[in-house]
Amino acid sequence: MAATTLLYNAAFLVSPDGRTAAVYRKIHLVPWGEFIPLKRWLYFVSPIVDTFTDFSPGTSMVLLPVGSHLASTAICYEVVYPSLVRQAVLAGSELLTTITNDAWYGASSAPYQHYAMASMRAIEEGRYLARAANTGISGVVDPYGRVVAQSAIFEQTALVEEIRFLTVRTIYSRIGDVIAYIAMAVLAAGLLVSRAGKRAR
């Protein structure tokens, strides 16, 4: 029986001497783009489904060593998930990076939205964020969400900026979405009390 070949969407860190210093395999895959959800149940369209080879998700948060520091990367839409980026910071990431293929959005508003969402991760985690997109928008965002440098969409350019590796921990990096969950619980409790009060009348 032939061994199963696993395919990954991955980012490689290459050291100055040409060695592969680390490999991060994308954890949060895009449904229908990188895998087909419930594939085994879609037998009625098997000729279409069977031609698609799923990517396999990475199983761990791999940090990228940069000298004596650690950086992390998010591949494409992984950067919109705060909990995933927070996981990297909890593991020791001092710099956030993200790489993405935004070509399929064309000249729409989507690349700008994607860039704005990525910038939020810098604010939440108190880290610099460096972003490289094949068709733009590429740039550097500081820990306060301010754009340090930014390319235009479909502009071929190179950006060189100074960043700092940071170890400070924000409130969000410490407690995550606890406040949001508490707010939802309070709202749900309020709605239940209000409903009970109306019935009592």
Backbone bond lengths (Angstrom), bond angles and torsions (degrees), N, CA, C in turn:
res aa  C-N    CA-C-N  psi(-1)  N-CA   C-N-CA  omega(-1)  CA-C   N-CA-C  phi
1 M - - - 1.459 - - 1.530 109.26 -
2 A 1.321 116.80 127.87 1.469 121.00 -177.25 1.519 110.91 -70.70
3 A 1.325 115.00 144.09 1.464 120.27 178.68 1.523 109.49 -70.06
4 T 1.332 115.54 145.32 1.460 120.82 179.14 1.523 110.31 -77.28
5 T 1.324 116.12 130.52 1.461 120.84 177.49 1.522 109.12 -92.65
6 L 1.311 116.08 125.82 1.463 120.72 178.86 1.527 109.82 -98.41
7 L 1.319 115.68 135.20 1.461 121.58 177.94 1.522 108.85 -108.71
8 Y 1.329 116.10 136.54 1.456 121.06 -179.58 1.519 110.52 -126.88
9 N 1.323 116.13 150.06 1.456 122.09 166.00 1.522 103.94 -94.32
10 A 1.313 117.95 112.95 1.462 120.01 -168.47 1.518 112.97 -135.09
11 A 1.322 114.69 156.65 1.466 122.53 175.34 1.522 108.05 -116.69
12 F 1.310 116.87 133.12 1.458 122.60 -178.87 1.530 109.79 -110.53
13 L 1.312 116.85 134.42 1.458 120.96 171.60 1.529 107.62 -99.64
14 V 1.322 115.76 119.36 1.466 121.00 -179.00 1.525 108.58 -103.25
15 S 1.320 116.61 126.25 1.469 121.58 -178.70 1.523 110.06 -77.42
16 P 1.338 118.43 164.79 1.472 121.15 -178.72 1.533 113.96 -56.80
17 D 1.346 117.45 -25.72 1.463 119.26 179.69 1.525 112.85 -90.03
18 G 1.346 116.30 7.45 1.452 120.39 175.05 1.515 115.41 91.71
19 R 1.312 117.82 -0.16 1.467 120.16 179.10 1.534 110.43 -81.14
20 T 1.318 115.88 155.29 1.457 120.67 172.28 1.521 107.51 -83.67
21 A 1.334 116.17 109.76 1.469 120.64 -174.74 1.521 111.98 -84.47
22 A 1.336 117.47 -27.03 1.470 120.85 179.59 1.522 109.07 -165.63
23 V 1.325 114.80 153.64 1.468 121.37 176.58 1.520 108.18 -131.35
24 Y 1.328 115.75 122.49 1.462 120.43 174.92 1.519 107.94 -105.31
25 R 1.317 116.79 124.05 1.462 122.36 178.21 1.524 109.51 -100.58
26 K 1.309 116.08 127.97 1.461 121.92 -175.55 1.520 111.38 -54.33
27 I 1.333 115.70 127.24 1.461 122.04 -177.20 1.521 112.08 -89.22
28 H 1.330 116.29 -45.44 1.472 121.18 -174.75 1.527 109.00 -99.69
29 L 1.329 116.73 97.31 1.460 121.34 -176.74 1.527 111.52 -82.67
30 V 1.338 115.24 157.01 1.463 121.33 -179.14 1.528 109.60 -90.40
31 P 1.345 117.40 119.06 1.458 118.96 178.76 1.522 112.02 -62.71
32 W 1.320 116.46 139.98 1.460 126.07 -178.00 1.517 113.24 73.56
33 G 1.319 117.79 -18.68 1.459 120.29 176.18 1.516 111.85 -98.69
34 E 1.348 116.22 -40.57 1.468 120.78 -178.28 1.537 112.79 -117.91
35 F 1.304 116.32 -14.88 1.460 120.83 172.53 1.521 108.88 -157.43
36 I 1.308 116.42 158.20 1.467 121.03 178.73 1.524 108.48 -105.33
37 P 1.333 117.19 115.06 1.465 120.17 179.25 1.535 110.94 -63.09
38 L 1.327 116.26 143.18 1.474 122.33 176.56 1.521 111.91 52.97
39 K 1.316 115.76 39.75 1.463 121.18 -174.28 1.531 112.31 -57.39
40 R 1.308 117.20 -40.06 1.467 120.28 -176.64 1.534 112.46 -67.39
41 W 1.354 116.68 -19.74 1.461 120.10 179.98 1.526 112.23 -90.19
42 L 1.328 116.27 -7.46 1.469 119.84 -177.68 1.528 111.13 -95.90
43 Y 1.332 116.42 41.19 1.466 121.59 -176.67 1.536 112.17 -61.80
44 F 1.344 116.77 -26.15 1.467 119.99 -176.58 1.523 112.48 -72.16
45 V 1.345 116.97 -13.22 1.475 120.32 173.79 1.526 109.23 -122.10
46 S 1.317 115.99 32.59 1.464 121.03 -174.75 1.529 114.55 -56.11
47 P 1.354 120.55 -36.43 1.474 118.10 178.51 1.522 112.63 -58.05
48 I 1.343 116.45 -33.41 1.465 120.20 178.96 1.518 110.54 -81.00
49 V 1.321 116.50 -47.59 1.461 122.31 -175.37 1.527 111.68 -64.73
50 D 1.335 116.20 -40.45 1.462 120.04 -174.92 1.518 113.54 -67.64
51 T 1.335 117.37 -19.72 1.471 119.98 179.33 1.529 111.96 -81.67
52 F 1.342 115.79 -9.58 1.461 120.60 -177.35 1.530 109.34 -96.74
53 T 1.327 117.30 124.62 1.459 121.96 178.12 1.522 109.31 -97.51
54 D 1.310 115.93 119.41 1.465 120.27 -178.67 1.521 111.75 -71.62
55 F 1.328 115.90 145.50 1.453 120.75 166.22 1.527 107.86 -79.25
56 S 1.312 115.88 155.37 1.461 121.13 174.63 1.523 108.52 -100.61
57 P 1.336 118.30 141.30 1.463 119.50 178.83 1.522 111.95 -77.24
58 G 1.319 116.07 147.22 1.460 119.94 171.32 1.514 109.16 -67.36
59 T 1.312 116.01 157.52 1.465 119.32 -174.89 1.524 113.81 -112.27
60 S 1.330 117.44 -4.24 1.465 118.67 -178.69 1.523 110.65 -149.87
61 M 1.335 115.00 156.26 1.457 121.43 177.95 1.527 108.23 -84.52
62 V 1.315 116.00 105.28 1.467 121.57 -179.14 1.522 108.84 -96.18
63 L 1.328 116.39 125.13 1.468 120.52 177.87 1.520 110.03 -92.36
64 L 1.315 115.00 155.79 1.463 121.52 -175.73 1.526 109.90 -107.34
65 P 1.326 118.25 117.03 1.466 120.41 -179.04 1.524 112.25 -75.07
66 V 1.329 115.61 125.52 1.462 121.79 176.90 1.524 106.24 -123.29
67 G 1.308 116.92 96.82 1.468 120.64 -172.48 1.518 108.90 62.65
68 S 1.326 115.77 -125.06 1.463 120.47 179.12 1.522 112.13 -93.70
69 H 1.332 116.89 8.32 1.462 121.96 -176.44 1.524 110.99 -111.37
70 L 1.328 115.03 168.97 1.463 121.39 177.86 1.525 109.95 -123.74
71 A 1.316 115.16 134.77 1.467 121.50 175.65 1.523 108.22 -121.77
72 S 1.318 115.69 166.04 1.463 120.16 176.13 1.513 108.58 -132.75
73 T 1.308 115.86 160.96 1.460 119.18 176.31 1.513 109.95 -133.29
74 A 1.308 115.57 150.66 1.461 122.84 172.67 1.518 106.34 -120.88
75 I 1.315 116.36 134.22 1.459 120.47 -176.80 1.526 109.50 -98.57
76 C 1.325 115.23 120.77 1.462 122.93 177.73 1.530 111.24 54.06
77 Y 1.344 117.08 -124.68 1.456 119.91 -170.58 1.524 114.52 -75.98
78 E 1.332 117.67 1.64 1.466 119.31 173.80 1.524 111.01 -59.47
79 V 1.325 116.78 -29.15 1.460 120.70 -174.57 1.528 112.81 -69.21
80 V 1.325 117.89 -13.16 1.470 118.79 179.09 1.529 111.83 -84.07
81 Y 1.333 117.55 -5.11 1.459 121.22 -179.13 1.532 110.21 -98.81
82 P 1.333 118.24 103.56 1.468 121.07 -177.18 1.522 113.23 -57.34
83 S 1.326 117.52 -38.43 1.469 120.11 -176.49 1.520 111.91 -65.73
84 L 1.323 117.59 -33.15 1.464 120.80 179.74 1.527 111.03 -70.57
85 V 1.331 116.28 -43.16 1.470 120.36 178.63 1.529 109.71 -68.00
86 R 1.317 116.77 -37.33 1.475 121.14 176.55 1.529 110.57 -62.27
87 Q 1.318 116.49 -37.47 1.467 121.23 177.49 1.530 110.68 -58.75
88 A 1.335 116.41 -39.00 1.468 120.95 179.36 1.523 110.96 -66.93
89 V 1.340 116.44 -41.83 1.468 120.71 179.80 1.530 110.30 -66.81
90 L 1.328 117.37 -40.60 1.464 120.37 177.35 1.531 111.09 -62.36
91 A 1.337 115.82 -28.55 1.464 120.09 178.91 1.525 112.30 -80.73
92 G 1.362 116.60 -9.74 1.461 119.59 176.16 1.512 116.54 120.13
93 S 1.329 118.41 8.52 1.463 120.39 -179.47 1.530 111.23 -65.82
94 E 1.326 115.76 130.96 1.464 122.13 178.89 1.529 112.12 -106.46
95 L 1.327 116.26 -4.99 1.466 122.41 -179.32 1.520 107.88 -150.44
96 L 1.330 115.76 133.19 1.457 120.70 177.03 1.523 109.54 -98.61
97 T 1.317 116.25 135.57 1.462 120.42 172.61 1.524 107.90 -132.14
98 T 1.314 115.66 157.75 1.459 120.00 175.85 1.520 109.07 -148.81
99 I 1.317 115.55 139.99 1.465 121.61 177.57 1.525 107.56 -123.16
100 T 1.332 115.93 142.13 1.459 117.91 -174.72 1.520 112.71 -153.69
101 N 1.324 115.12 151.77 1.454 122.89 171.48 1.523 106.92 -106.13
102 D 1.314 116.70 101.74 1.464 121.53 -179.64 1.529 112.22 -101.76
103 A 1.347 116.04 12.62 1.469 119.55 -174.80 1.516 112.17 -60.99
104 W 1.311 117.55 -35.40 1.466 119.62 -175.47 1.526 113.58 -69.70
105 Y 1.344 117.71 -11.37 1.466 120.31 176.57 1.522 112.24 -80.21
106 G 1.330 116.17 -19.26 1.451 119.64 -177.83 1.525 111.29 63.17
107 A 1.332 115.87 -148.88 1.467 121.22 -178.27 1.526 110.69 -94.40
108 S 1.321 116.45 46.51 1.461 121.21 -179.61 1.529 109.72 -97.78
109 S 1.326 116.55 -172.41 1.461 120.70 177.88 1.531 112.13 -80.76
110 A 1.336 117.79 -12.19 1.465 121.83 -173.99 1.537 114.14 -59.09
111 P 1.356 119.62 -44.18 1.462 118.11 178.84 1.534 112.83 -60.01
112 Y 1.325 116.99 -34.57 1.464 120.91 179.05 1.533 110.70 -70.55
113 Q 1.315 116.00 -38.90 1.463 120.30 177.55 1.522 110.82 -65.68
114 H 1.326 115.39 -42.53 1.469 120.66 179.26 1.524 110.49 -61.60
115 Y 1.318 116.59 -42.49 1.470 121.41 179.10 1.525 110.79 -64.94
116 A 1.322 117.23 -41.27 1.471 121.56 179.85 1.527 110.68 -64.46
117 M 1.326 116.42 -41.62 1.465 120.07 178.94 1.527 111.30 -65.39
118 A 1.334 116.24 -38.67 1.460 120.17 177.36 1.532 110.60 -63.76
119 S 1.321 116.28 -38.52 1.471 120.61 179.88 1.524 111.98 -61.97
120 M 1.318 117.49 -31.00 1.468 121.25 178.28 1.522 111.97 -61.56
121 R 1.320 116.94 -32.35 1.470 119.64 -179.29 1.533 110.94 -65.78
122 A 1.331 117.05 -33.17 1.465 120.67 177.31 1.521 110.31 -63.43
123 I 1.332 116.63 -42.75 1.469 121.71 -179.96 1.527 110.56 -66.53
124 E 1.323 116.05 -47.76 1.467 120.65 -177.50 1.518 112.48 -59.71
125 E 1.330 116.15 -40.12 1.462 119.95 -173.08 1.523 114.50 -99.63
126 G 1.349 117.84 -6.05 1.456 119.92 -178.94 1.511 112.76 64.66
127 R 1.323 115.86 42.07 1.462 121.96 -177.78 1.531 110.05 -130.94
128 Y 1.335 115.75 154.50 1.461 119.75 167.38 1.530 107.95 -70.73
129 L 1.325 115.65 147.41 1.458 121.68 176.47 1.517 108.97 -124.72
130 A 1.333 116.41 125.53 1.458 121.85 175.05 1.525 107.65 -111.40
131 R 1.331 115.66 126.85 1.475 120.42 -174.76 1.522 110.36 -123.17
132 A 1.338 116.33 132.08 1.462 121.61 175.39 1.516 108.89 -122.60
133 A 1.335 115.91 120.65 1.459 121.74 178.92 1.524 108.70 -123.26
134 N 1.322 116.87 135.39 1.464 119.28 -173.89 1.527 113.53 -62.34
135 T 1.332 117.59 -30.47 1.469 119.88 177.08 1.528 111.34 -117.19
136 G 1.333 116.92 17.73 1.453 121.05 -175.71 1.522 109.29 81.49
137 I 1.263 116.38 158.97 1.459 129.50 10.09 1.535 108.59 -93.70
138 S 1.326 117.34 125.71 1.456 121.57 173.79 1.520 107.61 -101.72
139 G 1.331 116.53 158.00 1.456 117.71 179.85 1.504 113.65 170.41
140 V 1.318 114.63 -178.55 1.460 123.40 177.54 1.521 108.32 -127.60
141 V 1.337 115.75 131.89 1.464 122.04 179.68 1.518 107.72 -120.71
142 D 1.355 117.20 137.00 1.458 119.20 -179.66 1.534 110.48 -86.04
143 P 1.345 117.79 174.26 1.470 120.37 -175.57 1.527 115.06 -63.71
144 Y 1.324 117.49 -10.93 1.469 121.04 177.99 1.524 111.85 -100.07
145 G 1.325 116.58 5.36 1.455 120.53 179.52 1.511 114.35 86.13
146 R 1.341 117.20 6.82 1.463 119.90 179.82 1.521 110.03 -83.53
147 V 1.325 116.19 135.76 1.464 121.21 179.78 1.527 109.19 -76.25
148 V 1.323 116.64 117.71 1.464 122.47 178.37 1.524 109.71 -83.76
149 A 1.316 116.02 -41.37 1.467 121.74 178.11 1.521 107.82 -153.72
150 Q 1.339 115.85 148.35 1.460 118.74 -177.13 1.510 109.87 -156.51
151 S 1.316 116.84 136.61 1.459 120.88 175.30 1.517 109.45 -93.27
152 A 1.299 115.36 162.32 1.470 120.02 174.91 1.520 108.64 -84.33
153 I 1.312 116.63 162.45 1.454 120.57 177.25 1.532 108.96 -69.36
154 F 1.323 116.73 138.82 1.465 124.41 -177.92 1.535 112.79 58.68
155 E 1.322 115.87 30.21 1.468 120.27 175.83 1.522 108.75 -106.76
156 Q 1.331 116.52 125.56 1.458 120.75 177.56 1.524 108.45 -87.44
157 T 1.315 116.19 111.86 1.461 120.05 -175.44 1.521 110.36 -156.18
158 A 1.308 116.33 171.57 1.464 122.32 174.41 1.522 107.74 -125.31
159 L 1.315 117.19 134.76 1.460 122.15 179.14 1.533 108.84 -112.97
160 V 1.313 116.19 130.72 1.463 121.13 176.13 1.520 107.43 -126.05
161 E 1.316 116.57 116.17 1.458 121.41 -177.68 1.529 110.62 -138.03
162 E 1.319 115.99 155.49 1.460 120.70 175.38 1.528 109.26 -90.35
163 I 1.323 115.21 135.54 1.464 120.58 175.42 1.530 107.47 -129.65
164 R 1.324 115.33 168.46 1.463 120.28 176.35 1.522 109.73 -121.64
165 F 1.309 114.83 141.86 1.459 119.95 171.77 1.528 107.18 -81.35
166 L 1.317 116.41 125.96 1.465 120.84 -174.74 1.526 111.21 -119.70
167 T 1.332 114.83 146.92 1.466 119.97 179.11 1.529 112.48 -119.72
168 V 1.338 117.17 -3.10 1.460 120.75 -179.84 1.523 109.60 -59.84
169 R 1.317 116.96 146.87 1.461 121.44 -179.83 1.523 109.50 -111.42
170 T 1.303 117.12 126.99 1.469 121.98 176.24 1.529 109.64 -81.82
171 I 1.321 115.62 168.41 1.468 119.99 176.38 1.520 109.67 -60.52
172 Y 1.337 116.42 -42.13 1.460 118.79 -178.92 1.525 111.51 -63.39
173 S 1.328 117.25 -41.17 1.465 118.85 -179.38 1.520 111.44 -65.39
174 R 1.330 116.15 -24.59 1.469 119.93 -179.84 1.523 112.86 -83.15
175 I 1.339 116.73 -41.78 1.473 118.35 -173.13 1.525 113.57 -115.34
176 G 1.306 117.84 -8.69 1.457 120.09 177.45 1.516 113.03 63.73
177 D 1.327 115.86 -134.91 1.468 121.56 -174.67 1.524 113.49 -92.94
178 V 1.333 117.28 20.12 1.465 121.01 -177.84 1.527 111.29 -55.76
179 I 1.331 117.22 -46.15 1.470 120.69 -178.15 1.526 110.99 -62.30
180 A 1.335 116.77 -39.40 1.470 120.30 178.58 1.526 110.54 -63.74
181 Y 1.337 116.47 -41.74 1.472 119.86 179.27 1.528 111.10 -66.01
182 I 1.334 116.65 -39.70 1.468 120.33 177.61 1.522 110.17 -63.31
183 A 1.344 116.41 -43.61 1.474 121.12 179.42 1.527 110.74 -60.51
184 M 1.341 117.38 -41.23 1.466 120.54 179.34 1.523 110.56 -67.13
185 A 1.343 116.73 -38.95 1.460 120.64 179.22 1.529 110.67 -65.29
186 V 1.342 116.65 -42.25 1.464 121.14 178.53 1.533 110.18 -63.91
187 L 1.331 116.45 -42.24 1.468 120.82 178.48 1.524 110.68 -62.07
188 A 1.338 116.44 -46.09 1.465 120.51 179.96 1.527 110.65 -62.38
189 A 1.339 116.51 -42.14 1.464 120.37 178.79 1.520 110.54 -63.88
190 G 1.333 116.99 -40.82 1.459 121.61 178.76 1.516 111.79 -62.50
191 L 1.331 116.41 -41.63 1.461 120.47 179.14 1.528 111.22 -65.67
192 L 1.341 116.47 -39.90 1.462 120.56 178.98 1.528 111.21 -65.03
193 V 1.345 116.20 -43.49 1.483 121.00 179.11 1.522 109.85 -63.60
194 S 1.327 116.31 -42.73 1.460 120.91 179.93 1.521 111.15 -62.95
195 R 1.340 115.33 -41.53 1.466 119.68 179.69 1.525 111.27 -66.11
196 A 1.340 114.63 -41.42 1.472 119.25 179.37 1.527 110.23 -64.26
197 G 1.335 117.13 -38.79 1.463 121.76 178.67 1.515 112.09 -62.99
198 K 1.338 116.73 -39.31 1.474 120.60 179.40 1.520 111.00 -67.77
199 R 1.347 116.62 -38.39 1.464 119.42 178.69 1.520 111.87 -66.87
200 A 1.347 115.56 -35.51 1.479 120.06 -178.71 1.520 111.05 -65.32
201 R 1.340 116.22 -28.18 1.462 119.75 178.89 1.520 110.27 -72.34
